[in-house]
């Protein structure tokens, strides 16, 4: 089983990459670095929370595991 700490670190790293991409997309879509950045931060906060919950749920499911 994966530890809670590992799930959180994975989620943070994944969302840091997503934040950078979303900020760039927001900048391109809106033409505003401030608005695009704000969209990216909100998206990342929601995504991070959902990812941690998702990972913790799957950590408790034994289906499909070997061993």
N, CA, C and O atoms as a printed pandas DataFrame, in Angstrom:
     atom_number atom_name residue_name chain_id  residue_number  x_coord  y_coord  z_coord
0              1         N          UNK        A               1    0.850   -1.185    0.000
1              2        CA          UNK        A               1    0.000    0.000    0.000
2              3         C          UNK        A               1    0.889    1.239    0.000
3              4         O          UNK        A               1    1.946    1.264    0.630
4              5         N          UNK        A               2    0.453    2.233   -0.697
5              6        CA          UNK        A               2    1.187    3.488   -0.777
6              7         C          UNK        A               2    0.933    4.329    0.471
7              8         O          UNK        A               2   -0.186    4.374    0.980
8              9         N          UNK        A               3    1.984    4.995    0.961
9             10        CA          UNK        A               3    1.816    5.833    2.150
10            11         C          UNK        A               3    1.131    7.144    1.782
11            12         O          UNK        A               3    1.143    7.567    0.626
12            13         N          UNK        A               4    0.543    7.767    2.775
13            14        CA          UNK        A               4   -0.115    9.061    2.575
14            15         C          UNK        A               4    0.899   10.106    2.115
15            16         O          UNK        A               4    0.596   10.930    1.252
16            17         N          UNK        A               5    2.109   10.072    2.694
17            18        CA          UNK        A               5    3.140   11.040    2.324
18            19         C          UNK        A               5    3.518   10.906    0.849
19            20         O          UNK        A               5    3.681   11.912    0.158
20            21         N          UNK        A               6    3.657    9.670    0.362
21            22        CA          UNK        A               6    3.986    9.459   -1.049
22            23         C          UNK        A               6    2.869    9.986   -1.947
23            24         O          UNK        A               6    3.141   10.624   -2.964
24            25         N          UNK        A               7    1.619    9.723   -1.580
25            26        CA          UNK        A               7    0.489   10.217   -2.365
26            27         C          UNK        A               7    0.500   11.735   -2.450
27            28         O          UNK        A               7    0.247   12.303   -3.513
28            29         N          UNK        A               8    0.792   12.394   -1.337
29            30        CA          UNK        A               8    0.800   13.866   -1.310
30            31         C          UNK        A               8    1.948   14.415   -2.148
31            32         O          UNK        A               8    1.749   15.366   -2.903
32            33         N          UNK        A               9    3.147   13.838   -2.035
33            34        CA          UNK        A               9    4.293   14.314   -2.820
34            35         C          UNK        A               9    4.029   14.139   -4.312
35            36         O          UNK        A               9    4.310   15.042   -5.099
36            37         N          UNK        A              10    3.492   12.989   -4.707
37            38        CA          UNK        A              10    3.154   12.764   -6.107
38            39         C          UNK        A              10    2.141   13.792   -6.589
39            40         O          UNK        A              10    2.271   14.321   -7.693
40            41         N          UNK        A              11    1.151   14.075   -5.786
41            42        CA          UNK        A              11    0.117   15.037   -6.156
42            43         C          UNK        A              11    0.697   16.441   -6.309
43            44         O          UNK        A              11    0.345   17.156   -7.247
44            45         N          UNK        A              12    1.567   16.833   -5.413
45            46        CA          UNK        A              12    2.167   18.170   -5.474
46            47         C          UNK        A              12    3.022   18.315   -6.731
47            48         O          UNK        A              12    2.923   19.324   -7.430
48            49         N          UNK        A              13    3.854   17.327   -7.025
49            50        CA          UNK        A              13    4.711   17.402   -8.210
50            51         C          UNK        A              13    3.881   17.421   -9.493
51            52         O          UNK        A              13    4.159   18.200  -10.404
52            53         N          UNK        A              14    2.872   16.571   -9.562
53            54        CA          UNK        A              14    2.006   16.533  -10.743
54            55         C          UNK        A              14    1.306   17.875  -10.934
55            56         O          UNK        A              14    1.206   18.376  -12.054
56            57         N          UNK        A              15    0.833   18.442   -9.857
57            58        CA          UNK        A              15    0.103   19.701   -9.948
58            59         C          UNK        A              15    1.013   20.889  -10.205
59            60         O          UNK        A              15    0.566   21.883  -10.777
60            61         N          UNK        A              16    2.270   20.821   -9.803
61            62        CA          UNK        A              16    3.224   21.889  -10.132
62            63         C          UNK        A              16    3.429   21.949  -11.648
63            64         O          UNK        A              16    3.489   23.029  -12.235
64            65         N          UNK        A              17    3.536   20.775  -12.268
65            66        CA          UNK        A              17    3.650   20.741  -13.729
66            67         C          UNK        A              17    2.363   21.273  -14.372
67            68         O          UNK        A              17    2.414   22.041  -15.332
68            69         N          UNK        A              18    1.239   20.868  -13.846
69            70        CA          UNK        A              18   -0.042   21.339  -14.366
70            71         C          UNK        A              18   -0.218   22.833  -14.195
71            72         O          UNK        A              18   -0.799   23.491  -15.059
72            73         N          UNK        A              19    0.275   23.382  -13.089
73            74        CA          UNK        A              19    0.188   24.819  -12.837
74            75         C          UNK        A              19    0.927   25.592  -13.920
75            76         O          UNK        A              19    0.410   26.580  -14.442
76            77         N          UNK        A              20    2.125   25.150  -14.255
77            78        CA          UNK        A              20    2.912   25.834  -15.282
78            79         C          UNK        A              20    2.204   25.790  -16.632
79            80         O          UNK        A              20    2.125   26.801  -17.330
80            81         N          UNK        A              21    1.697   24.631  -16.994
81            82        CA          UNK        A              21    1.001   24.492  -18.282
82            83         C          UNK        A              21   -0.276   25.332  -18.292
83            84         O          UNK        A              21   -0.557   26.028  -19.268
84            85         N          UNK        A              22   -1.039   25.266  -17.219
85            86        CA          UNK        A              22   -2.306   25.998  -17.163
86            87         C          UNK        A              22   -2.070   27.509  -17.169
87            88         O          UNK        A              22   -2.850   28.252  -17.764
88            89         N          UNK        A              23   -1.011   27.964  -16.520
89            90        CA          UNK        A              23   -0.695   29.395  -16.529
90            91         C          UNK        A              23   -0.388   29.857  -17.951
91            92         O          UNK        A              23   -0.820   30.932  -18.367
92            93         N          UNK        A              24    0.352   29.050  -18.687
93            94        CA          UNK        A              24    0.667   29.389  -20.073
94            95         C          UNK        A              24   -0.594   29.391  -20.926
95            96         O          UNK        A              24   -0.799   30.303  -21.727
96            97         N          UNK        A              25   -1.435   28.384  -20.762
97            98        CA          UNK        A              25   -2.694   28.323  -21.508
98            99         C          UNK        A              25   -3.576   29.519  -21.146
99           100         O          UNK        A              25   -4.181   30.133  -22.025
100          101         N          UNK        A              26   -3.650   29.849  -19.859
101          102        CA          UNK        A              26   -4.443   30.995  -19.417
102          103         C          UNK        A              26   -3.937   32.299  -20.001
103          104         O          UNK        A              26   -4.726   33.159  -20.393
104          105         N          UNK        A              27   -2.626   32.446  -20.059
105          106        CA          UNK        A              27   -2.028   33.645  -20.650
106          107         C          UNK        A              27   -2.380   33.739  -22.131
107          108         O          UNK        A              27   -2.773   34.797  -22.620
108          109         N          UNK        A              28   -2.236   32.628  -22.830
109          110        CA          UNK        A              28   -2.541   32.618  -24.265
110          111         C          UNK        A              28   -4.030   32.890  -24.507
111          112         O          UNK        A              28   -4.390   33.646  -25.409
112          113         N          UNK        A              29   -4.883   32.269  -23.699
113          114        CA          UNK        A              29   -6.328   32.396  -23.898
114          115         C          UNK        A              29   -6.863   33.778  -23.544
115          116         O          UNK        A              29   -7.772   34.284  -24.201
116          117         N          UNK        A              30   -6.293   34.388  -22.500
117          118        CA          UNK        A              30   -6.848   35.662  -22.027
118          119         C          UNK        A              30   -5.994   36.867  -22.389
119          120         O          UNK        A              30   -6.493   37.992  -22.423
120          121         N          UNK        A              31   -4.726   36.645  -22.657
121          122        CA          UNK        A              31   -3.819   37.757  -22.925
122          123         C          UNK        A              31   -3.362   38.449  -21.654
123          124         O          UNK        A              31   -2.621   39.429  -21.717
124          125         N          UNK        A              32   -3.792   37.955  -20.504
125          126        CA          UNK        A              32   -3.450   38.567  -19.219
126          127         C          UNK        A              32   -2.714   37.550  -18.350
127          128         O          UNK        A              32   -3.241   36.481  -18.041
128          129         N          UNK        A              33   -1.481   37.903  -17.959
129          130        CA          UNK        A              33   -0.713   37.011  -17.093
130          131         C          UNK        A              33   -1.373   36.893  -15.720
131          132         O          UNK        A              33   -1.372   35.813  -15.129
132          133         N          UNK        A              34   -1.932   37.978  -15.209
133          134        CA          UNK        A              34   -2.561   37.960  -13.882
134          135         C          UNK        A              34   -3.816   37.089  -13.882
135          136         O          UNK        A              34   -3.994   36.260  -12.989
136          137         N          UNK        A              35   -4.674   37.269  -14.863
137          138        CA          UNK        A              35   -5.909   36.484  -14.927
138          139         C          UNK        A              35   -5.610   35.023  -15.261
139          140         O          UNK        A              35   -6.188   34.114  -14.666
140          141         N          UNK        A              36   -4.717   34.806  -16.205
141          142        CA          UNK        A              36   -4.319   33.444  -16.554
142          143         C          UNK        A              36   -3.676   32.732  -15.377
143          144         O          UNK        A              36   -3.916   31.545  -15.153
144          145         N          UNK        A              37   -2.853   33.461  -14.624
145          146        CA          UNK        A              37   -2.222   32.879  -13.434
146          147         C          UNK        A              37   -3.235   32.554  -12.355
147          148         O          UNK        A              37   -3.133   31.521  -11.693
148          149         N          UNK        A              38   -4.213   33.431  -12.174
149          150        CA          UNK        A              38   -5.264   33.176  -11.176
150          151         C          UNK        A              38   -6.078   31.939  -11.551
151          152         O          UNK        A              38   -6.396   31.120  -10.689
152          153         N          UNK        A              39   -6.411   31.803  -12.819
153          154        CA          UNK        A              39   -7.114   30.605  -13.272
154          155         C          UNK        A              39   -6.277   29.354  -12.993
155          156         O          UNK        A              39   -6.803   28.334  -12.548
156          157         N          UNK        A              40   -4.990   29.440  -13.254
157          158        CA          UNK        A              40   -4.096   28.300  -13.034
158          159         C          UNK        A              40   -4.019   27.923  -11.560
159          160         O          UNK        A              40   -4.014   26.739  -11.225
160          161         N          UNK        A              41   -3.960   28.914  -10.677
161          162        CA          UNK        A              41   -3.882   28.640   -9.243
162          163         C          UNK        A              41   -5.161   27.975   -8.742
163          164         O          UNK        A              41   -5.102   27.011   -7.980
164          165         N          UNK        A              42   -6.306   28.482   -9.164
165          166        CA          UNK        A              42   -7.582   27.890   -8.754
166          167         C          UNK        A              42   -7.685   26.457   -9.280
167          168         O          UNK        A              42   -8.070   25.548   -8.545
168          169         N          UNK        A              43   -7.344   26.265  -10.537
169          170        CA          UNK        A              43   -7.383   24.937  -11.137
170          171         C          UNK        A              43   -6.454   23.975  -10.393
171          172         O          UNK        A              43   -6.822   22.829  -10.137
172          173         N          UNK        A              44   -5.267   24.433  -10.050
173          174        CA          UNK        A              44   -4.294   23.588   -9.359
174          175         C          UNK        A              44   -4.769   23.236   -7.956
175          176         O          UNK        A              44   -4.613   22.093   -7.527
176          177         N          UNK        A              45   -5.333   24.176   -7.246
177          178        CA          UNK        A              45   -5.826   23.899   -5.890
178          179         C          UNK        A              45   -6.930   22.842   -5.911
179          180         O          UNK        A              45   -6.938   21.922   -5.093
180          181         N          UNK        A              46   -7.845   22.984   -6.839
181          182        CA          UNK        A              46   -8.929   22.002   -6.961
182          183         C          UNK        A              46   -8.359   20.657   -7.399
183          184         O          UNK        A              46   -8.699   19.617   -6.834
184          185         N          UNK        A              47   -7.499   20.683   -8.400
185          186        CA          UNK        A              47   -6.907   19.445   -8.912
186          187         C          UNK        A              47   -6.083   18.719   -7.871
187          188         O          UNK        A              47   -6.158   17.494   -7.777
188          189         N          UNK        A              48   -5.303   19.436   -7.089
189          190        CA          UNK        A              48   -4.477   18.822   -6.038
190          191         C          UNK        A              48   -5.361   18.131   -5.007
191          192         O          UNK        A              48   -5.103   16.991   -4.622
192          193         N          UNK        A              49   -6.383   18.816   -4.570
193          194        CA          UNK        A              49   -7.293   18.239   -3.581
194          195         C          UNK        A              49   -7.954   16.978   -4.117
195          196         O          UNK        A              49   -8.001   15.958   -3.429
196          197         N          UNK        A              50   -8.459   17.043   -5.325
197          198        CA          UNK        A              50   -9.137   15.890   -5.914
198          199         C          UNK        A              50   -8.177   14.729   -6.150
199          200         O          UNK        A              50   -8.547   13.569   -5.965
200          201         N          UNK        A              51   -6.952   15.033   -6.555
201          202        CA          UNK        A              51   -5.967   13.978   -6.813
202          203         C          UNK        A              51   -5.600   13.240   -5.528
203          204         O          UNK        A              51   -5.505   12.013   -5.526
204          205         N          UNK        A              52   -5.393   13.974   -4.439
205          206        CA          UNK        A              52   -5.061   13.334   -3.166
206          207         C          UNK        A              52   -6.207   12.428   -2.720
207          208         O          UNK        A              52   -5.973   11.298   -2.292
208          209         N          UNK        A              53   -7.425   12.909   -2.815
209          210        CA          UNK        A              53   -8.585   12.092   -2.441
210          211         C          UNK        A              53   -8.651   10.849   -3.333
211          212         O          UNK        A              53   -8.852    9.741   -2.837
212          213         N          UNK        A              54   -8.487   11.028   -4.622
213          214        CA          UNK        A              54   -8.517    9.927   -5.584
214          215         C          UNK        A              54   -7.450    8.878   -5.265
215          216         O          UNK        A              54   -7.740    7.681   -5.241
216          217         N          UNK        A              55   -6.232    9.322   -5.023
217          218        CA          UNK        A              55   -5.133    8.403   -4.698
218          219         C          UNK        A              55   -5.399    7.647   -3.401
219          220         O          UNK        A              55   -5.118    6.452   -3.318
220          221         N          UNK        A              56   -5.929    8.318   -2.400
221          222        CA          UNK        A              56   -6.188    7.661   -1.113
222          223         C          UNK        A              56   -7.296    6.620   -1.256
223          224         O          UNK        A              56   -7.236    5.563   -0.629
224          225         N          UNK        A              57   -8.293    6.910   -2.065
225          226        CA          UNK        A              57   -9.352    5.923   -2.295
226          227         C          UNK        A              57   -8.764    4.695   -2.974
227          228         O          UNK        A              57   -9.023    3.570   -2.547
228          229         N          UNK        A              58   -7.978    4.895   -4.025
229          230        CA          UNK        A              58   -7.388    3.766   -4.745
230          231         C          UNK        A              58   -6.365    3.022   -3.894
231          232         O          UNK        A              58   -6.175    1.821   -4.087
232          233         N          UNK        A              59   -5.702    3.697   -2.962
233          234        CA          UNK        A              59   -4.748    3.009   -2.088
234          235         C          UNK        A              59   -5.438    1.966   -1.231
235          236         O          UNK        A              59   -4.810    0.992   -0.818
236          237         N          UNK        A              60   -6.709    2.152   -0.961
237          238        CA          UNK        A              60   -7.456    1.211   -0.138
238          239         C          UNK        A              60   -8.164    0.116   -0.926
239          240         O          UNK        A              60   -8.827   -0.734   -0.333
240          241         N          UNK        A              61   -8.038    0.121   -2.243
241          242        CA          UNK        A              61   -8.709   -0.877   -3.081
242          243         C          UNK        A              61   -7.673   -1.919   -3.521
243          244         O          UNK        A              61   -6.651   -1.580   -4.117
244          245         N          UNK        A              62   -7.949   -3.174   -3.221
245          246        CA          UNK        A              62   -6.972   -4.218   -3.536
246          247         C          UNK        A              62   -7.137   -4.790   -4.936
247          248         O          UNK        A              62   -6.268   -5.532   -5.393
248          249         N          UNK        A              63   -8.223   -4.470   -5.629
249          250        CA          UNK        A              63   -8.480   -5.013   -6.953
250          251         C          UNK        A              63   -7.318   -4.691   -7.915
251          252         O          UNK        A              63   -6.857   -3.551   -7.977
252          253         N          UNK        A              64   -6.855   -5.700   -8.657
253          254        CA          UNK        A              64   -5.848   -5.503   -9.671
254          255         C          UNK        A              64   -4.414   -5.483   -9.180
255          256         O          UNK        A              64   -3.502   -5.262   -9.977
256          257         N          UNK        A              65   -4.188   -5.703   -7.918
257          258        CA          UNK        A              65   -2.821   -5.715   -7.373
258          259         C          UNK        A              65   -2.255   -7.123   -7.434
259          260         O          UNK        A              65   -2.978   -8.106   -7.273
260          261         N          UNK        A              66   -0.984   -7.204   -7.663
261          262        CA          UNK        A              66   -0.275   -8.482   -7.601
262          263         C          UNK        A              66    0.462   -8.551   -6.276
263          264         O          UNK        A              66    1.319   -7.713   -5.996
264          265         N          UNK        A              67    0.145   -9.517   -5.481
265          266        CA          UNK        A              67    0.864   -9.720   -4.220
266          267         C          UNK        A              67    0.311   -9.072   -3.055
267          268         O          UNK        A              67    0.860   -9.198   -1.961
